[in-house]
């Protein structure tokens, strides 16, 4: 894709940050920047670095949830290349803003968060300038989109988890993630262990297979990583048109603690009591209702239905990925 863009002549003002940029011909791009993303220390510097990309629009989000609205508005303004500049939460908001128009646009990612788990799955570099080089080059890769229907419908590209993972997420504060890195999940899991509870759960993989267990945890993955590099679904491929589903049954707390350590190494799928399946669609019912978290956002409690939309997104990646 050429790194040239149509002229726009628009002032974009959010949180008193206004950026005027111009471009020539080709696609029309928009960068949606979360100024509170975990690795943003100097917003003015980030804006100067982004200016080298010369997008038609730069939006600095004023609050949580704004990225979804801004992404949808950008499409209505004619943008067909949307870049999420932030962490996994910002990317998730942007994905939900563009999901209905995914076939008509390209998605770019400038990883500025604390975890950057989906960027890691795409093998994107850590540096801002290196990622802007990738965004300017514009090589794309098809990536699957996941639609989850529960008390509301939401889309995601990385990982959704219910049960024990929800408790861990409550303990997994930004400060803990910054301090502990990948070990943050183990630390938070240890804090959540006293609150373990089992869910009587039925998981259906299409019309012909169903599994019923007392489960502590359900993971439905398109990407591989959570919590800043934890390989929760180490074999997941975001372009294979399949969900990786991991079921962790009720076990003694000591075994769960040991399993948490194995998750850190990506070795948990080999455990005899862990159920691992792949399917394009999965439905989950539980008693009591199991709440599902999608990149930090609760989407409702079971029943929930997850379905892959194959190759729905055109992600901008490095030339060699």
C-alpha positions as CSV (number, residue, x, y, z in Angstrom):
1,X,0.0,0.0,0.0
2,X,1.4,3.4,-0.9
3,X,2.3,5.8,2.0
4,X,0.4,8.7,0.4
5,X,-3.0,9.9,1.5
6,X,-5.6,12.4,0.3
7,X,-5.7,16.0,1.5
8,X,-8.0,16.4,4.4
9,X,-7.6,20.0,5.9
10,X,-9.3,19.2,9.2
11,X,-8.6,20.3,12.8
12,X,-9.2,17.4,15.2
13,X,-9.6,18.6,18.8
14,X,-9.8,16.3,21.8
15,X,-8.6,17.1,25.3
16,X,-7.3,20.4,23.9
17,X,-4.9,18.5,21.6
18,X,-5.3,19.7,18.0
19,X,-3.4,18.2,15.1
20,X,-3.5,19.5,11.6
21,X,-2.0,17.1,9.0
22,X,-2.2,16.8,5.3
23,X,-1.8,14.0,2.7
24,X,-2.0,13.6,-1.0
25,X,-3.6,10.6,-2.8
26,X,-4.4,7.0,-2.0
27,X,-6.1,5.8,1.1
28,X,-7.3,8.2,3.8
29,X,-5.9,7.3,7.3
30,X,-6.9,8.0,10.8
31,X,-4.9,7.5,14.0
32,X,-6.9,7.1,17.3
33,X,-4.5,7.8,20.1
34,X,-5.1,7.0,23.8
35,X,-3.0,9.5,25.8
36,X,-3.4,7.4,29.0
37,X,-1.9,4.2,27.4
38,X,0.6,2.6,29.7
39,X,3.8,3.5,27.8
40,X,2.8,7.1,26.9
41,X,5.2,9.3,29.0
42,X,5.4,12.3,26.6
43,X,2.3,12.9,24.6
44,X,3.8,15.7,22.6
45,X,6.8,13.5,21.6
46,X,4.4,10.7,20.5
47,X,2.4,13.2,18.3
48,X,5.6,14.4,16.7
49,X,6.6,10.8,15.9
50,X,3.1,10.1,14.5
51,X,3.4,13.2,12.3
52,X,6.0,11.4,10.2
53,X,3.2,9.0,9.2
54,X,1.2,11.9,7.9
55,X,-2.3,10.5,8.5
56,X,-5.3,12.5,7.4
57,X,-6.8,12.6,10.9
58,X,-5.3,12.3,14.5
59,X,-7.8,11.9,17.3
60,X,-6.6,12.0,20.9
61,X,-9.2,10.2,23.0
62,X,-10.7,12.2,25.9
63,X,-12.0,9.3,27.9
64,X,-12.5,5.5,28.0
65,X,-14.9,4.3,25.4
66,X,-14.2,7.2,23.0
67,X,-12.0,5.2,20.6
68,X,-15.0,3.1,19.5
69,X,-17.1,6.2,18.7
70,X,-14.2,8.0,17.0
71,X,-13.4,4.9,14.8
72,X,-17.0,4.7,13.6
73,X,-17.0,8.5,12.9
74,X,-13.7,8.2,11.0
75,X,-15.2,5.6,8.6
76,X,-18.2,7.9,8.0
77,X,-15.7,10.7,7.2
78,X,-14.2,8.5,4.5
79,X,-11.2,7.0,6.3
80,X,-10.3,3.6,5.1
81,X,-7.1,3.0,7.2
82,X,-7.7,3.2,11.0
83,X,-4.7,3.0,13.4
84,X,-5.2,2.2,17.0
85,X,-2.4,3.9,19.0
86,X,-2.6,2.5,22.5
87,X,-2.9,-0.8,24.4
88,X,-5.1,-3.8,23.9
89,X,-8.1,-2.0,25.4
90,X,-7.8,0.8,22.8
91,X,-7.4,-1.8,20.0
92,X,-10.6,-3.5,21.3
93,X,-12.5,-0.3,21.2
94,X,-11.4,0.5,17.7
95,X,-12.2,-3.0,16.5
96,X,-15.8,-2.6,17.9
97,X,-16.1,0.8,16.1
98,X,-15.1,-0.6,12.7
99,X,-16.4,-4.2,12.9
100,X,-19.4,-3.7,10.7
101,X,-17.2,-2.1,8.0
102,X,-14.2,-4.3,8.4
103,X,-14.1,-5.5,4.8
104,X,-13.7,-2.0,3.5
105,X,-10.8,-0.8,5.7
106,X,-7.3,-1.6,6.9
107,X,-6.4,-1.7,10.6
108,X,-3.0,-0.6,11.9
109,X,-1.6,-0.9,15.4
110,X,0.8,1.4,17.2
111,X,1.4,-0.5,20.5
112,X,1.6,2.0,23.4
113,X,0.0,-0.1,26.2
114,X,1.5,-1.9,29.2
115,X,0.8,-5.4,27.9
116,X,0.5,-5.0,24.1
117,X,-0.5,-8.7,23.9
118,X,-2.0,-8.7,20.4
119,X,0.9,-6.7,19.0
120,X,3.1,-9.5,20.4
121,X,1.0,-12.0,18.6
122,X,1.6,-10.1,15.4
123,X,5.3,-9.9,16.1
124,X,5.3,-6.1,16.0
125,X,8.4,-4.4,17.4
126,X,8.3,-2.4,20.6
127,X,9.6,1.0,19.3
128,X,7.3,3.7,18.1
129,X,9.5,4.6,15.1
130,X,9.8,1.0,14.0
131,X,6.0,0.6,14.1
132,X,5.5,3.8,12.1
133,X,7.8,2.4,9.4
134,X,5.5,-0.6,9.3
135,X,2.4,1.5,9.1
136,X,3.9,3.6,6.3
137,X,4.9,0.4,4.3
138,X,1.3,-0.9,4.6
139,X,1.8,-4.6,4.1
140,X,-1.4,-6.4,5.2
141,X,-2.3,-9.7,6.6
142,X,-5.8,-11.2,7.0
143,X,-6.8,-11.7,10.6
144,X,-9.9,-13.4,12.1
145,X,-12.5,-11.4,14.0
146,X,-14.5,-13.0,16.9
147,X,-18.1,-12.1,17.7
148,X,-19.4,-12.9,21.1
149,X,-23.1,-12.7,22.0
150,X,-24.2,-12.6,25.6
151,X,-26.2,-9.9,27.3
152,X,-24.7,-7.8,24.6
153,X,-22.7,-8.3,21.4
154,X,-19.1,-7.4,21.2
155,X,-16.1,-8.2,18.9
156,X,-12.5,-9.0,19.7
157,X,-9.3,-10.2,18.1
158,X,-7.4,-11.4,21.1
159,X,-8.7,-13.4,24.1
160,X,-11.9,-13.7,26.2
161,X,-12.0,-15.5,29.5
162,X,-14.6,-16.3,32.1
163,X,-14.6,-17.6,35.7
164,X,-11.3,-17.6,37.5
165,X,-9.7,-15.3,35.0
166,X,-12.3,-12.6,35.9
167,X,-11.1,-12.8,39.5
168,X,-7.5,-12.6,38.4
169,X,-8.2,-9.5,36.2
170,X,-9.7,-7.8,39.2
171,X,-6.4,-8.2,41.0
172,X,-4.3,-7.4,38.0
173,X,-3.9,-3.6,38.4
174,X,-1.8,-1.5,36.0
175,X,0.8,-1.0,38.8
176,X,1.2,-4.7,39.3
177,X,1.5,-5.3,35.5
178,X,4.2,-2.6,35.3
179,X,6.1,-4.0,38.3
180,X,5.8,-7.7,37.8
181,X,5.7,-8.0,34.0
182,X,4.6,-11.6,32.9
183,X,4.8,-12.7,36.6
184,X,2.0,-10.3,37.3
185,X,-0.5,-13.0,36.3
186,X,1.0,-15.5,38.8
187,X,0.9,-12.9,41.6
188,X,-2.7,-11.9,40.9
189,X,-3.7,-15.6,40.6
190,X,-2.3,-16.3,44.0
191,X,-4.3,-13.4,45.4
192,X,-7.5,-14.7,43.8
193,X,-7.1,-18.3,44.9
194,X,-9.1,-17.9,48.1
195,X,-12.1,-16.8,46.0
196,X,-12.1,-19.8,43.7
197,X,-15.5,-21.1,42.8
198,X,-16.7,-23.8,40.4
199,X,-19.3,-23.3,37.6
200,X,-21.4,-26.1,36.4
201,X,-20.7,-25.5,32.7
202,X,-21.8,-27.0,29.4
203,X,-19.6,-26.1,26.4
204,X,-20.9,-26.9,22.9
205,X,-18.5,-27.2,20.0
206,X,-21.0,-27.1,17.1
207,X,-24.0,-29.4,16.9
208,X,-22.2,-32.7,17.5
209,X,-20.0,-32.3,20.6
210,X,-20.7,-31.0,24.1
211,X,-18.6,-31.1,27.2
212,X,-20.1,-30.8,30.7
213,X,-17.8,-30.1,33.7
214,X,-17.5,-28.2,36.9
215,X,-15.1,-25.6,35.7
216,X,-13.0,-22.9,37.3
217,X,-12.1,-21.2,34.0
218,X,-12.9,-21.0,30.3
219,X,-10.6,-19.3,27.8
220,X,-11.7,-18.6,24.2
221,X,-8.7,-17.4,22.2
222,X,-7.9,-16.0,18.8
223,X,-4.6,-14.6,19.9
224,X,-1.9,-16.2,22.1
225,X,-1.1,-13.8,24.9
226,X,-2.7,-12.0,27.9
227,X,-1.4,-10.0,30.9
228,X,1.7,-8.7,29.2
229,X,3.1,-11.8,27.5
230,X,1.5,-14.7,29.3
231,X,1.0,-17.5,26.7
232,X,-2.5,-18.5,27.7
233,X,-3.3,-20.0,24.3
234,X,0.3,-20.8,23.0
235,X,-0.9,-22.6,19.8
236,X,-3.5,-20.0,18.7
237,X,-3.2,-18.6,15.2
238,X,-5.3,-15.4,14.6
239,X,-5.7,-16.3,10.9
240,X,-6.7,-20.0,11.0
241,X,-10.5,-19.4,11.2
242,X,-10.6,-21.4,14.5
243,X,-11.1,-20.6,18.2
244,X,-8.7,-22.1,20.7
245,X,-10.8,-23.1,23.7
246,X,-9.2,-24.1,27.0
247,X,-11.3,-25.5,29.9
248,X,-9.8,-25.7,33.4
249,X,-11.9,-28.0,35.7
250,X,-12.4,-27.8,39.4
251,X,-9.3,-29.1,41.2
252,X,-7.6,-28.7,44.6
253,X,-6.1,-25.2,45.1
254,X,-2.6,-26.7,45.1
255,X,-3.0,-28.1,41.6
256,X,-4.4,-24.9,40.3
257,X,-1.4,-23.0,41.7
258,X,0.9,-25.5,39.9
259,X,-1.1,-25.0,36.7
260,X,-0.7,-21.3,37.0
261,X,3.0,-21.7,37.0
262,X,2.8,-23.9,33.9
263,X,0.7,-21.3,32.1
264,X,3.6,-18.9,32.6
265,X,5.7,-21.3,30.5
266,X,3.0,-22.1,28.0
267,X,3.0,-25.8,29.1
268,X,-0.5,-26.1,30.5
269,X,-2.2,-27.6,27.4
270,X,-0.3,-30.9,28.1
271,X,-1.9,-31.3,31.6
272,X,-4.2,-34.3,31.7
273,X,-7.1,-32.5,33.4
274,X,-7.0,-29.5,31.0
275,X,-9.5,-29.8,28.0
276,X,-8.3,-28.2,24.8
277,X,-10.4,-27.9,21.6
278,X,-10.5,-25.9,18.4
279,X,-13.7,-24.9,16.7
280,X,-15.1,-22.1,14.6
281,X,-18.0,-21.6,17.0
282,X,-18.6,-22.4,20.7
283,X,-21.5,-21.8,23.0
284,X,-21.2,-21.8,26.8
285,X,-23.8,-22.1,29.5
286,X,-23.1,-22.2,33.3
287,X,-24.7,-22.2,36.7
288,X,-24.2,-19.6,38.2
289,X,-23.7,-17.4,35.2
290,X,-20.0,-17.0,34.3
291,X,-18.9,-13.5,33.5
292,X,-16.7,-13.1,30.4
293,X,-14.0,-10.5,30.1
294,X,-12.9,-9.3,26.6
295,X,-9.6,-7.3,26.7
296,X,-10.7,-5.7,30.0
297,X,-14.4,-5.3,29.2
298,X,-17.1,-7.4,30.7
299,X,-19.5,-8.6,28.0
300,X,-22.1,-10.3,30.2
301,X,-22.5,-13.6,31.8
302,X,-23.2,-17.1,30.3
303,X,-24.9,-18.1,28.2
304,X,-22.4,-16.8,25.7
305,X,-21.8,-17.7,22.0
306,X,-18.5,-17.1,20.3
307,X,-18.1,-17.3,16.6
308,X,-15.1,-16.7,14.2
309,X,-15.5,-14.4,11.3
310,X,-12.7,-15.7,9.1
311,X,-10.2,-13.2,7.7
312,X,-12.5,-10.3,8.4
313,X,-9.8,-7.8,9.2
314,X,-6.9,-6.5,7.0
315,X,-4.2,-5.9,9.6
316,X,-1.1,-3.9,8.7
317,X,2.0,-5.9,9.7
318,X,5.8,-6.1,9.0
319,X,6.9,-7.2,5.6
320,X,8.4,-10.4,6.9
321,X,5.6,-11.6,9.1
